Amino acid sequence: MAAFNDLSLLRAFVGIVESGSISAGARRLKIPQPTLSRYLRQLEENSRAALLRRDTHRMSLTETGHRLLADARAILALAEEAEQRLHEAQAASRRSWLTPTARCT
């Protein structure tokens, strides 16, 4: 599914939902509100489904939005764990290059 091709779209969606609004999500994610709105629109287009019901005073998740939210959180957690393991492996590799080895005489 194209919805999962870009983790930033999933981060944007989770940020909006957890913040309660697009404006609050933009502040939390430190990106302009129009950019965050565009990310949401792009994710909805990629998903071929509405994820949020919006009116002037409220926002709520659609059924599809609820399902995607759970999946997005899991995907983002896995991506973060993988990145952490990669950094740990790189650090260990650098340390092994810096460790002096015994000389053969």
N, C-alpha and C positions, 0 to 999 in steps of 0.2 A: 504494500500500500504506500502510495506517495506521501501520506501523512507522516511517515516515519523516516523520510529521507533527510530531514533537517531537524536536529535536536533543538535548535533555537526556537522553532515553532512550538514544540512541545513545552519547552521551558516557559515560553510566553503564555501559553494556555494555562499551565499550572499556576503561574504567577498571577494571572487575572483572577482565576477561581479562588486561590488562597487569599488574595487581597480584597476580594469582594467587588471590584470594579476595574474597568480598564484604566481609569485615571490613577487609582491607588496602585494597580499593578505596574504601571509605567514608573511611578515614583520608586516602588520597591526594586524594580529591575534596572532602574537608572537609564531608561531609554525614553525618547519622546512619545507622548501618547499617540500621535498619528502613526508612528512606526509600529507600536504595539497593536493598534487597530488593524493595520495592514497585515501583520503576522497572523492575527486571528482570522481575518478574512481569507488569507492564503491557506491556512490550515483547514478551514471549513470547505474551501474549494477543493483542496486535495482529498479531503475525507468524503466529499460529495454529500455532506450532511450538515445541518445546523447543529452547533454544539452548545450554544447559549441562546436563551430567550431574553431579549433586551427590550426595555421600554425606558421612558425618561427617568423613572425612579428606582427600578429594580433590574436585577439580572438573576437568571436561574439556569441551571443546567438542563439540557434536554436529556432524554434517555441515552442517546448516543454519546452526549457529552459526559454523562456519568461513567459510561463504560470506558471512554477514551481517557478520562482523568485517571482511573485506576491503572490502566495500561501505561499511560505517560509517566506516572510516578515510578512504576516498576522499571521502565526502560531507562529513565534518567538515573535512577539509583544504580542500575547495572552499569551504565556508562561511567558514572562517577567511580564505582568500585574498580572497573577495568583501568581507568586512567590512573587511579591510585596505585594499583599493582604495577602498571607500566613505569611510573615514576620510581617506585621502590626498586624495581629490577634495574633501571638505569643507574640509580644511586649505588646499588650493590656492584654493578659492573664497573663504575668509576672507581669505587673503593678498591676493587681487586687489581686495577691497574696501578693504583698508588701504593699498594702493599709491597714492601721490599721482599724479594725472594732470596732464598739461600743461594750462595755462590758455589759452584762446583769447582773444586781445585784439584 
